[in-house]
Amino acid sequence: MERFAKTKFMQRLLGLLFIITAMVTTNFIYAGELVLVAADSAPTAYIQNGKPAGILVDVVTEAFRRAGYPITIRLMPWARCLAEVRKGTVDGIFSVFKLPEREVFLTYTDIPIIIQVESFFVTADSDITFEGDFSKLKDTKIGIILGTSYGPNIDGLIRDGTWKDVTKTNHVDSLVAMLIRKRFDVAVGYRYVVLDAAKKMGVLDQIKELTPGADSIPSYLAFTKKRDYTKIISDFNWALTSMKEDGTFAAIYDKYQ
């Protein structure tokens, strides 16, 4: 009887330890601050006076302030952002398109934090034009940023080999610099990011944007699937909705115009 009681006690103790371990494993990263990563690309996210700043940094920071969660934002090359969130060494990433291959390792919030306008850029003296037919650029040398999605249309052209000559770089600054040096004919990029980079580099007059724009795609904050963020996502959705309703969201965007 005593032996039976000891066995039951040990079973209960092990069960309790399992529950505690599961809780700690699931929630350990919430004990301090949520760690979020973003690409270092002005005007959406960049370092100013030693701290992250930018349109999306302001949006995300205010949303989590309202939701009641402290956060740390780290800026790094986009390919590394994706790698870190895939491994679960950070909590979340912004801003990111909804793609089937990313939904394998990401859980998305419900409301986009930005509509990314994709554009083609050429040198000011280029005679290349774009009238909406992506396939007509198939014999053109294209420049992109490594690990970046440009939406299903452009991603598909790169993946299936329709665009045969594609050069990849790690940052928007090098993308613009290589375009100026004519390492490729057309740079693909987020409109405001490329224009801001060219302006800061003093070469805005040396490039031009082709019209119409290539695409407009909603982009989100998303979390690693290594842990459960259901409550945090719900709270973030509420906070972002409140920002849009009271005008704070629009005011942040207006500040950077």
Secondary structure per residue as TSV (DSSP state, phi and psi in degrees):
chain	resnum	aa	ss	phi	psi
A	1	M	-	360.0	-44.7
A	2	E	H	-62.6	-40.0
A	3	R	H	-65.3	-38.8
A	4	F	H	-63.8	-42.7
A	5	A	H	-62.9	-41.2
A	6	K	H	-63.9	-39.3
A	7	T	H	-63.2	-44.4
A	8	K	H	-63.7	-40.2
A	9	F	H	-61.8	-44.1
A	10	M	H	-65.3	-37.6
A	11	Q	H	-63.9	-42.1
A	12	R	H	-67.0	-40.3
A	13	L	H	-63.2	-44.7
A	14	L	H	-64.0	-38.3
A	15	G	H	-63.5	-41.7
A	16	L	H	-64.3	-43.1
A	17	L	H	-62.4	-38.0
A	18	F	H	-63.0	-43.8
A	19	I	H	-63.8	-44.0
A	20	I	H	-62.8	-43.1
A	21	T	H	-61.8	-41.9
A	22	A	H	-63.7	-41.1
A	23	M	H	-65.4	-42.4
A	24	V	H	-65.9	-43.1
A	25	T	H	-62.5	-39.7
A	26	T	H	-73.1	-34.2
A	27	N	H	-116.6	5.8
A	28	F	G	-59.8	-34.2
A	29	I	G	-77.4	-13.0
A	30	Y	G	-86.2	-13.4
A	31	A	S	-60.3	-34.3
A	32	G	S	-106.8	-106.3
A	33	E	-	-117.1	148.5
A	34	L	E	-72.5	133.1
A	35	V	E	-103.2	117.9
A	36	L	E	-117.5	144.8
A	37	V	E	-119.7	151.5
A	38	A	E	-150.1	156.7
A	39	A	E	-70.8	141.9
A	40	D	-	-80.2	88.1
A	41	S	B	-145.3	109.8
A	42	A	T	-72.4	146.8
A	43	P	T	-95.8	10.8
A	44	T	T	-82.1	-40.1
A	45	A	B	-156.7	120.4
A	46	Y	E	-159.3	170.7
A	47	I	E	-95.3	129.1
A	48	Q	E	-135.6	123.5
A	49	N	T	54.3	37.8
A	50	G	T	81.5	3.7
A	51	K	E	-130.6	152.6
A	52	P	E	-62.3	138.9
A	53	A	E	-145.6	173.9
A	54	G	S	124.7	168.9
A	55	I	H	-54.9	-55.6
A	56	L	H	-73.1	-32.0
A	57	V	H	-60.6	-44.1
A	58	D	H	-65.9	-42.2
A	59	V	H	-62.6	-50.9
A	60	V	H	-65.6	-41.6
A	61	T	H	-61.6	-45.3
A	62	E	H	-66.7	-39.3
A	63	A	H	-62.4	-44.4
A	64	F	H	-72.9	-27.7
A	65	R	H	-62.7	-44.9
A	66	R	H	-66.5	-36.6
A	67	A	H	-76.6	-17.3
A	68	G	T	89.9	27.6
A	69	Y	-	-120.1	124.3
A	70	P	-	-72.3	143.2
A	71	I	E	-133.9	156.3
A	72	T	E	-123.0	131.9
A	73	I	E	-110.8	127.2
A	74	R	E	-116.2	132.8
A	75	L	E	-104.2	136.6
A	76	M	E	-160.9	169.6
A	77	P	-	-55.6	146.2
A	78	W	H	-60.5	-40.2
A	79	A	H	-60.1	-38.6
A	80	R	H	-70.4	-36.6
A	81	C	H	-54.5	-49.6
A	82	L	H	-63.0	-40.7
A	83	A	H	-64.0	-42.8
A	84	E	H	-66.4	-42.9
A	85	V	H	-73.3	-30.6
A	86	R	H	-63.9	-41.9
A	87	K	H	-73.8	-20.2
A	88	G	T	84.6	15.4
A	89	T	S	-78.7	-12.3
A	90	V	S	-129.2	167.9
A	91	D	S	-84.7	-46.9
A	92	G	E	-147.9	177.0
A	93	I	E	-146.9	145.0
A	94	F	E	-151.9	153.5
A	95	S	E	-97.3	148.1
A	96	V	E	-135.5	137.3
A	97	F	-	-72.6	154.0
A	98	K	-	-84.0	110.2
A	99	L	-	-130.0	144.6
A	100	P	H	-53.9	-41.2
A	101	E	H	-69.8	-24.6
A	102	R	H	-86.7	-27.8
A	103	E	H	-67.9	-12.0
A	104	V	T	-65.7	-35.7
A	105	F	T	-121.7	2.4
A	106	L	E	-124.0	143.2
A	107	T	E	-110.7	123.3
A	108	Y	E	-93.3	149.8
A	109	T	-	-73.4	169.3
A	110	D	S	-87.9	-24.2
A	111	I	S	-116.4	127.3
A	112	P	-	-64.0	145.4
A	113	I	S	-95.8	-10.0
A	114	I	E	-162.8	150.7
A	115	I	E	-103.6	109.6
A	116	Q	E	-81.3	124.6
A	117	V	E	-95.3	115.4
A	118	E	E	-89.5	132.7
A	119	S	E	-134.5	160.1
A	120	F	E	-102.1	138.5
A	121	F	E	-125.4	141.9
A	122	V	E	-133.5	171.3
A	123	T	E	-70.9	156.6
A	124	A	T	-60.2	-27.7
A	125	D	T	-95.1	7.3
A	126	S	-	-75.1	146.1
A	127	D	-	-103.0	11.6
A	128	I	-	-71.4	136.6
A	129	T	-	-125.7	162.6
A	130	F	-	-137.0	124.7
A	131	E	S	-118.5	17.5
A	132	G	S	108.2	-10.4
A	133	D	-	-99.6	102.5
A	134	F	G	-60.8	-35.1
A	135	S	G	-65.5	-21.3
A	136	K	G	-71.8	-9.1
A	137	L	G	-96.4	11.8
A	138	K	T	-63.6	-27.7
A	139	D	T	-99.7	14.6
A	140	T	S	-99.3	144.1
A	141	K	-	-78.0	124.1
A	142	I	E	-112.5	142.5
A	143	G	E	-117.6	133.6
A	144	I	E	-137.9	171.4
A	145	I	E	-98.9	132.4
A	146	L	T	-56.3	132.1
A	147	G	T	80.5	-2.5
A	148	T	-	-89.6	137.1
A	149	S	-	-92.7	140.7
A	150	Y	-	-115.8	22.6
A	151	G	H	91.9	164.9
A	152	P	H	-60.3	-34.4
A	153	N	H	-66.2	-55.3
A	154	I	H	-70.2	-42.7
A	155	D	H	-56.8	-39.7
A	156	G	H	-65.4	-39.9
A	157	L	H	-64.2	-35.9
A	158	I	H	-73.8	-43.7
A	159	R	H	-66.5	-41.0
A	160	D	T	-88.0	0.7
A	161	G	T	85.4	6.9
A	162	T	S	-60.8	-43.0
A	163	W	S	-91.1	107.3
A	164	K	-	-86.9	-32.5
A	165	D	-	-110.3	91.3
A	166	V	E	-120.4	124.0
A	167	T	E	-103.5	133.7
A	168	K	E	-112.1	137.6
A	169	T	E	-131.5	170.0
A	170	N	S	-93.5	-16.0
A	171	H	S	-149.7	154.2
A	172	V	H	-62.9	-33.1
A	173	D	H	-61.8	-43.9
A	174	S	H	-71.3	-30.3
A	175	L	H	-60.9	-47.6
A	176	V	H	-66.7	-43.8
A	177	A	H	-61.7	-41.7
A	178	M	H	-69.5	-32.8
A	179	L	H	-64.7	-45.1
A	180	I	H	-59.7	-38.5
A	181	R	T	-81.8	1.6
A	182	K	T	61.5	37.9
A	183	R	S	-70.3	-23.2
A	184	F	S	-147.6	170.8
A	185	D	S	-92.6	-34.6
A	186	V	E	-133.4	130.5
A	187	A	E	-102.6	135.6
A	188	V	E	-103.8	131.7
A	189	G	E	-167.5	167.8
A	190	Y	E	-69.7	128.9
A	191	R	H	-50.1	-57.1
A	192	Y	H	-70.1	-31.1
A	193	V	H	-67.8	-46.5
A	194	V	H	-66.9	-44.4
A	195	L	H	-64.2	-39.4
A	196	D	H	-65.3	-42.6
A	197	A	H	-62.3	-45.2
A	198	A	H	-63.1	-38.6
A	199	K	H	-63.5	-45.8
A	200	K	H	-67.7	-29.5
A	201	M	H	-82.8	-7.0
A	202	G	T	75.2	24.8
A	203	V	-	-123.3	19.2
A	204	L	G	-58.3	-33.7
A	205	D	G	-77.0	-5.1
A	206	Q	G	-99.4	-2.5
A	207	I	E	-128.2	162.9
A	208	K	E	-143.8	150.2
A	209	E	E	-93.1	131.6
A	210	L	-	-81.5	145.0
A	211	T	S	-122.6	146.4
A	212	P	S	-74.3	171.8
A	213	G	-	-63.9	156.5
A	214	A	S	-73.2	-39.8
A	215	D	E	-171.5	160.9
A	216	S	E	-130.2	120.0
A	217	I	E	-131.8	129.4
A	218	P	E	-66.7	140.5
A	219	S	E	-132.0	144.3
A	220	Y	E	-127.1	166.8
A	221	L	E	-86.7	136.8
A	222	A	E	-139.1	159.2
A	223	F	E	-120.4	152.7
A	224	T	E	-62.1	148.2
A	225	K	T	-87.6	6.3
A	226	K	T	-69.6	-21.0
A	227	R	S	-139.0	168.1
A	228	D	-	-92.6	118.4
A	229	Y	-	-116.3	23.7
A	230	T	H	-53.9	-48.5
A	231	K	H	-66.5	-42.7
A	232	I	H	-64.1	-42.0
A	233	I	H	-62.3	-43.5
A	234	S	H	-60.3	-44.0
A	235	D	H	-66.5	-38.8
A	236	F	H	-65.4	-43.7
A	237	N	H	-57.4	-44.0
A	238	W	H	-61.6	-45.9
A	239	A	H	-63.9	-43.9
A	240	L	H	-66.2	-38.7
A	241	T	H	-60.3	-43.7
A	242	S	H	-64.0	-35.4
A	243	M	H	-65.9	-37.7
A	244	K	H	-71.8	-35.3
A	245	E	H	-72.5	-35.7
A	246	D	H	-95.8	3.4
A	247	G	T	91.5	-3.5
A	248	T	H	-65.0	-40.8
A	249	F	H	-59.1	-50.0
A	250	A	H	-64.7	-36.7
A	251	A	H	-64.0	-37.1
A	252	I	H	-63.8	-44.9
A	253	Y	H	-64.3	-40.3
A	254	D	H	-63.2	-33.4
A	255	K	H	-61.9	-27.3
A	256	Y	T	-99.9	4.3
A	257	Q	-	-75.2	360.0
